[in-house]
Amino acid sequence: MTTWMRGMVWIVWLAVTGWLWHGGALGTVAALASAVIGLVVVALPAAASRRRRSGLRYVEMGKQPVGLL
């Protein structure tokens, strides 16, 4: 997931949390905790091992130097 998309997901998370807080379904502490948990979940990077395996790997081909004539 791209950084931009993670930001949008967190903003939607905050909007829903704010809506629930405004409607009285969440208390102030629960709404703040939800916002912090949402930030932590969205800010965590994806599994690094999975990302690195899918990347391109370049192999340098060794060449012998051409002898001088």
C-alpha positions as CSV (number, residue, x, y, z in Angstrom):
1,M,0.0,0.0,0.0
2,T,1.4,3.4,-0.9
3,T,2.1,6.1,1.6
4,W,-0.7,8.3,0.1
5,M,-3.2,5.4,0.4
6,R,-2.2,4.8,4.0
7,G,-2.8,8.5,4.7
8,M,-6.2,8.3,3.2
9,V,-7.1,5.2,5.1
10,W,-6.0,6.9,8.4
11,I,-8.1,10.0,7.5
12,V,-11.2,7.8,6.9
13,W,-10.4,6.1,10.2
14,L,-10.3,9.5,12.0
15,A,-13.6,10.6,10.3
16,V,-15.4,7.5,11.4
17,T,-14.0,7.7,14.9
18,G,-15.0,11.4,15.1
19,W,-18.5,10.6,13.8
20,L,-18.9,7.9,16.5
21,W,-17.6,10.2,19.2
22,H,-19.9,13.0,18.1
23,G,-22.9,10.5,18.1
24,G,-22.1,9.5,21.6
25,A,-21.1,5.9,20.8
26,L,-17.5,6.5,21.9
27,G,-16.1,8.4,24.9
28,T,-13.3,11.0,24.6
29,V,-10.6,8.5,25.9
30,A,-11.9,5.8,23.6
31,A,-11.9,8.1,20.6
32,L,-8.4,9.3,21.3
33,A,-7.2,5.8,21.8
34,S,-8.8,4.7,18.5
35,A,-7.0,7.6,16.7
36,V,-3.6,6.5,18.1
37,I,-4.2,2.9,17.4
38,G,-5.3,3.8,13.8
39,L,-2.1,5.8,13.4
40,V,0.1,2.9,14.6
41,V,-1.6,0.4,12.4
42,V,-1.4,2.6,9.3
43,A,2.1,3.7,10.0
44,L,3.5,0.2,10.3
45,P,5.4,-0.8,7.2
46,A,4.5,-3.9,5.2
47,A,6.6,-7.0,5.8
48,A,10.1,-6.1,4.6
49,S,11.0,-9.7,3.7
50,R,8.0,-10.0,1.4
51,R,8.8,-6.7,-0.3
52,R,12.5,-7.5,-0.9
53,R,11.7,-10.9,-2.4
54,S,9.4,-9.4,-5.0
55,G,11.9,-6.7,-6.1
56,L,14.1,-7.0,-9.1
57,R,17.6,-8.3,-8.5
58,Y,20.4,-7.4,-10.8
59,V,23.4,-9.7,-11.3
60,E,26.6,-8.2,-12.6
61,M,28.1,-10.3,-15.3
62,G,31.8,-10.7,-14.8
63,K,33.8,-10.2,-18.0
64,Q,37.4,-10.9,-18.5
65,P,39.5,-8.0,-19.7
66,V,40.6,-8.2,-23.3
67,G,44.3,-8.6,-23.6
68,L,46.4,-5.9,-25.2
69,L,47.7,-6.7,-28.7
